[in-house]
Amino acid sequence: MNEAALPVGRALIAALFLWSGFRKLGHPAAVIAMIGHSLPFPTFGFAISLACELGAGTLLLLGYRTRWMAAIIAMFTLATALAFHNDFADRDALTNFMKNIAILGGLFHVFVVGGGRFSMDALISRPRTAAA
């Protein structure tokens, strides 16, 4: 396996979530109102979305606890698909639902493969040698 490709894949997936999280920060009231149309406790939902997109997205990018971050973001992505893109009679909603499912496929791959050699996970788990 070409280990150099793993951080590129993580960066491409993380970019989507980081971009979305930073966009939400730009107009929180509008996002909270939009969440409120589909879910109870929209302010709490907003906080969860920022934690997943910005927090877990950053850690995924860095390759820190990579499998856990991929799993967290995958659960968030599935919940988003089911809560906001569930009107399958609407072609745009169905397209967005299917895109979320494709993103889940990429996150599942990251979960299975892990961070690889070029990740914080590898740096942390690397055995340290004693200086003589």
Buried (B, 14 or more C-beta within 10 A) or exposed (E): EEEEEBBEBBBEBBEBBBEBBEEBEEEEEEBBEBBBEBBEEBEEBBEBBBBBBBBBBBBBBBBBBBBBBBBBBBBBBBBBBEEBBEEEEEEEBBEBBEBBEEBBEBBEEBBEBBBBBBBBBBEEEEEEEEEE
